[in-house]
């Protein structure tokens, strides 16, 4: 017994009810097999992810190996780059930020660093004065914030009982 199958594109073929009626009317396994082949779009499998849809070729495995090696190299390089960086200590920070140039200025920075290490001067006080000196130099349109830092820190240190030398301007010969 040969059955007539409706067109796939017709409305009747796409109707679930008509499809089920047609399936019930079949009585042979071969007819079910024909129906399955005819309606294969209804029984289609889900599409596989892109990663698994490609064949497992030698080129695919070489790409995977190259990708994993490049990731490992990037991770290793990032760790090495962070390990090589050095943190500037207080002395270097003050010298560079305040733009110390003369030996007297370097000596004052060394003295301030020594006072902080001994615990006589609090570190937040020194850092806040450094920030204030930079802002003050910008307001005064000066490139060198060191004189503001030295005088401001001397006055603030005197309030807590620490003696620091006064600013001595450069003498022109």
C-alpha positions as CSV (number, residue, x, y, z in Angstrom):
1,X,0.0,0.0,0.0
2,X,1.6,3.2,-1.2
3,X,0.7,6.4,0.6
4,X,0.7,9.9,-0.8
5,X,2.6,12.4,1.2
6,X,1.7,16.0,1.2
7,X,4.2,18.7,0.1
8,X,6.6,19.8,2.8
9,X,6.0,23.4,2.1
10,X,2.2,23.2,2.2
11,X,0.1,24.2,5.2
12,X,-1.3,20.7,5.6
13,X,2.2,19.2,6.0
14,X,3.2,21.7,8.6
15,X,0.1,21.1,10.7
16,X,0.9,18.9,13.7
17,X,-2.6,17.4,13.7
18,X,-2.6,16.4,10.1
19,X,0.9,14.9,10.5
20,X,-0.3,12.8,13.5
21,X,-3.4,11.6,11.6
22,X,-1.2,10.7,8.7
23,X,1.2,8.8,11.0
24,X,-1.8,6.8,12.5
25,X,-3.0,5.8,9.1
26,X,0.2,3.9,8.4
27,X,0.3,0.3,9.2
28,X,3.7,-1.0,8.1
29,X,7.2,-0.3,9.5
30,X,8.5,0.5,6.0
31,X,5.8,3.2,5.6
32,X,7.0,4.7,8.9
33,X,10.6,4.6,7.6
34,X,9.4,6.4,4.5
35,X,7.5,8.9,6.5
36,X,10.6,9.5,8.7
37,X,12.7,10.1,5.6
38,X,10.0,12.4,4.1
39,X,9.6,14.4,7.3
40,X,13.2,14.5,8.2
41,X,13.1,18.2,9.0
42,X,10.8,17.4,11.9
43,X,13.2,14.8,13.4
44,X,16.4,16.9,12.8
45,X,18.9,16.9,15.5
46,X,19.9,20.1,17.3
47,X,22.8,21.9,15.7
48,X,26.1,21.1,17.4
49,X,28.3,23.8,18.8
50,X,30.8,25.3,16.4
51,X,33.7,23.8,18.3
52,X,32.4,20.2,17.7
53,X,31.1,20.8,14.2
54,X,34.5,20.8,12.7
55,X,36.3,17.6,11.9
56,X,39.2,16.6,14.2
57,X,42.0,17.0,11.8
58,X,45.7,17.5,12.4
59,X,45.4,21.2,11.6
60,X,42.7,21.5,14.3
61,X,44.9,19.8,16.9
62,X,47.9,22.0,15.9
63,X,45.7,25.1,16.3
64,X,44.6,24.0,19.8
65,X,48.2,23.3,20.8
66,X,49.4,26.7,19.5
67,X,46.5,28.5,21.2
68,X,47.2,26.8,24.6
69,X,51.0,27.5,24.3
70,X,50.3,31.2,23.5
71,X,48.0,31.5,26.6
72,X,50.6,29.9,28.8
73,X,53.3,32.2,27.4
74,X,51.1,35.3,28.0
75,X,50.4,34.2,31.6
76,X,54.1,33.6,32.2
77,X,55.1,36.9,30.7
78,X,52.5,38.8,32.7
79,X,53.8,37.3,36.0
80,X,57.4,38.0,35.1
81,X,56.6,41.7,34.2
82,X,55.0,42.2,37.6
83,X,57.8,40.5,39.4
84,X,60.4,42.7,37.8
85,X,58.8,46.0,38.9
86,X,60.3,47.6,41.9
87,X,58.4,49.8,44.4
88,X,60.0,53.1,45.0
89,X,60.7,53.8,48.7
90,X,59.9,57.1,50.4
91,X,63.3,58.6,49.8
92,X,63.1,58.0,46.0
93,X,59.5,59.2,45.9
94,X,60.2,62.5,47.7
95,X,63.3,63.2,45.6
96,X,61.5,62.6,42.3
97,X,58.1,64.2,43.1
98,X,59.6,67.3,44.8
99,X,62.3,67.6,42.2
100,X,65.2,67.9,44.6
101,X,68.3,69.2,42.8
102,X,70.9,70.5,45.3
103,X,72.8,68.6,48.0
104,X,71.0,70.5,50.7
105,X,67.7,69.3,49.4
106,X,68.9,65.7,49.2
107,X,70.1,66.0,52.8
108,X,66.7,67.3,53.9
109,X,64.9,64.4,52.1
110,X,67.3,61.9,53.8
111,X,66.6,63.5,57.2
112,X,62.8,63.3,56.7
113,X,63.1,59.7,55.6
114,X,65.2,58.9,58.7
115,X,62.7,60.7,61.0
116,X,59.8,58.6,59.5
117,X,61.8,55.3,59.9
118,X,62.5,56.2,63.5
119,X,58.8,57.0,64.1
120,X,59.2,60.6,65.0
121,X,57.3,61.8,61.9
122,X,54.1,60.1,60.8
123,X,54.2,58.9,57.2
124,X,50.6,60.3,56.4
125,X,51.9,63.8,57.4
126,X,54.8,63.6,55.0
127,X,52.7,62.3,52.1
128,X,50.0,64.9,52.7
129,X,52.6,67.7,52.7
130,X,54.1,66.3,49.5
131,X,50.7,66.4,47.9
132,X,50.1,70.0,49.2
133,X,53.5,71.2,48.0
134,X,52.8,69.9,44.5
135,X,49.4,71.6,44.4
136,X,50.9,74.8,45.8
137,X,53.7,74.8,43.2
138,X,51.1,74.4,40.5
139,X,49.1,77.4,41.8
140,X,52.2,79.5,41.9
141,X,53.2,78.3,38.4
142,X,56.4,76.9,39.7
143,X,58.1,73.8,38.5
144,X,59.8,73.0,41.9
145,X,57.6,72.1,44.8
146,X,60.5,71.4,47.2
147,X,60.6,74.8,49.0
148,X,56.9,74.6,49.8
149,X,57.4,71.1,51.1
150,X,60.3,72.0,53.3
151,X,58.7,75.0,54.9
152,X,55.3,73.4,55.3
153,X,56.7,70.2,56.8
154,X,58.9,72.2,59.1
155,X,55.9,74.1,60.5
156,X,53.7,71.0,60.8
157,X,56.5,69.0,62.4
158,X,57.1,71.8,65.0
159,X,53.5,71.4,66.0
160,X,54.2,67.8,67.0
161,X,57.6,68.5,68.6
162,X,60.0,67.5,65.8
163,X,62.7,70.0,64.8
164,X,63.6,70.2,61.1
165,X,66.0,72.8,59.6
166,X,64.5,75.9,57.8
167,X,64.6,76.4,54.1
168,X,67.8,78.0,52.8
169,X,67.5,79.5,49.4
170,X,70.3,79.0,46.8
171,X,72.9,81.7,46.8
172,X,74.0,83.0,43.4
173,X,77.8,83.5,43.2
